[in-house]
């Protein structure tokens, strides 16, 4: 995109020549996008707003509004491209509020960035009932005709999340969720006990789905309290997704650190009715995230994962 004459003139006065202007702009692709496609003529300030253990986050204030920018100095743009596709898919459902992604790119010094809509958060995490209802509306409205999976591989935390399109949910969840995490644990920690027991559970897992109607719904995929907020109007906002199309109940897999209450579930099930066997399957979806936490943070999460597996092996007489 071409710079407007006004922008060129303003930066030229600061840097001395049009050639130096263009060189400076190309050295900073974030500012370049904001001052061209972002329709800003001036960046009035930047401020760090934290970020997680993986990425840095900044707010860019301009005369065309504010932008939210995440950067990672270590890895290429594939992770942010997966995030942007997920955000856009959720945004297009016109159900629950998510930040609209604008641009993903590479940093000239190595690493990558994503620019997205800046949402001013309110003082509270919002209304649990509204969160449950709007999340259910997203699940109800966004279905896939390709089966279970997603358009690209993405990440859950920093663990790769395999999203190969699969026609059958039980096969998908067995192979690309539980099976993949168990394989990583075996490779990283040499934990053959949890691997072997986990494989026994996978073989019997289909028994937990008797009577359930399963459809490939668009999932946020990593819905815990750190990824849930509310805007200045109190409407719920979800962010930092690990999207894929899956069984809607898998969305509650991080409920052990999401703080979902009774109002959340009752509002959710008014829109997406509870399926037979929901309670029996609940821990199956927790297990994926406990296994991932074992992979990410070490053996402190092993006992929680093993306890779930042992309980299911007893229940299923496996």
Secondary structure, DSSP 8 states (H G I E B T S, - for coil): ----HHHHHHHHHHHSSHHHHHHHHHH-HHHHHHTTTT--S-EEEEEE----SS-EEEEEEETTEEEEEEEESSS-THHHHHHHHHHHHHHTTTSSB---EEEEEE-TTS-EEEEEE---B-SS---HHHHHHHHHHHHHH-B-SS-BB-SS-EEETTEEE----BS-HHHHIIIIIIIHHHHHHHHHH--HHHHHHHHHHHHHGGGGGTT-----EEE-S--SGGGEEEBTTS-EEE-S---EEE-GGGGGGGGGGT---HHHHHHHHHHS---TTHHHHHHHHHHHHHHHHHHHH-GGGHHHHHHHHHHHHHHTT-
